[in-house]
Amino acid sequence: MSFIELGLSDQIVRAVTEQGYTTPTPIQKQAIPAVLSGGDLLAGAQTGTGKTAGFTLPILQRLSNGANAPQSNLTRRSIRTLILTPTRELAAQVEESVRTYGKYLHLTSGVIFGGVGINPQIKLLKHGVDILVATPGRLLDHMQQGTVSLDKIEILVLDEADRMLDMGFIHDIKKVLAKLPPKRQNLLFSATFSDEIKILADKLLNNPAMIEVARRNSTVEIIAQKVHPVDRDKKHPLLAHLIKANNWKQVLVFTRTKHGANKLVEQLARDEITSMAIHGNKSQSARTKALAEFKDGSLQVLIATDIAARGIDIDQLPHVVNYDLPNVPEDYVHRIGRTGRAGATGEAVSLVCVDEFKLLADIEKLIKRQLPKEFIEGFEPDPHAKAQPIQLRSFQGNPRGGSGGGGNSNRPPRSGQGQGAGGQRPQQRDGNSPHRTSVKPAVKQSTPRRSGGRGGA
Ligand code: AMP
């Protein structure tokens, strides 16, 4: 089946073909007709499956057809589609996709997120765009300041809805939903279906089409995965050795904490390996710069915490390194999903010390296979080493920290009206991690948030 056969216009197919896409991915085959039909949609799909084009292409098609279709790019307009994403990076990437796929149409788009000046966004919103991509916190600021109007929304997309709930955005989302016109098309994309997601879907969606594509942890066979056992204090020299000995040119490294990411940048610098870190304590401009340099190949190593890396979309990223194993086993799948995307092969290696054996066992249980272990000469771990509790300097996964508590309790208080130009939000907002300081064994932080498994579709 081709994109033309799915009912997309010549202009859209041309833009997609220019991206090198010849055949729709499984999620696209199902989502495109469902969205074109105008009904609601509940889609189970992770990043890396082509889900962004799965909703963007039919939305572009719907907006460019019909009575409200704009005739030029210049006229003022109302927002007709709102796409909410959990993180700033994902928001930027989705909007970039909208622009790429819509380049031959007369539709306009914009993106708003926190951590950057609000005034350019106010200007953008004043002029209006057809498609607005936003993170919930900053959108709410604009709503409270009266600088955005959502009363002409025809289509709402919640992208990575599970992450948005994990990050405590449910109250913000509810406030946004309350301001949307009741008659609209709703699309909900989520990698997992916890009870919370099911409740949200029940409230939001009207007789939705339900589609699901295989989870990445059943489709990542093209990614070579292995574990290098190593002592905890040898991880950094081992990483430097791997990068140098294998001549790795583009490596995404995951650390558990922001502090760990910063420290690793310094350690690698001593080995003359250039790296940058992205995490919630970095300014938006630093994060954007690091990501751009990494994407264009001028930065060899990007070090990221889980939430900061969420949704990073780099074609054919060859190497992902788990410098620390994640506390939440599903994050392992998200992490390695950065490589081997859309059919490319990739390699994911995990540096695992004795403290992390329980985390490794949890991951292997989730992905239903044992990861091959490869000892690297000169870095074999001490067989008598004793496990120590993992120090969680900053917690990156579930804001509820396994307490099962009520969603938003760890969020910083709202700071009244939004900030002026250049104002910084409290870090948890708009996709940064909550800054929980806790010193607990990581194994306690298992996965209450994912307990629902794959229900939904
Ligand atoms: P996503 O799941 O939306 O993050 O997309 C993952 C990657 O797949 C992105 O790099 C897209 O550019 C790419 N992609 C999306 N659709 C296709 C397609 N039909 N053929 C090849 N690559 C695609």
Boltz pocket constraint, residues with backbone or C-beta under 6 A from the ligand:
constraints:
  - pocket:
      binder: B
      contacts: [[A, 20], [A, 21], [A, 22], [A, 23], [A, 24], [A, 25], [A, 28], [A, 46], [A, 47], [A, 48], [A, 49], [A, 50], [A, 51], [A, 52], [A, 53], [A, 311], [A, 313], [A, 314], [A, 315], [A, 341], [A, 342]]
      max_distance: 6.0
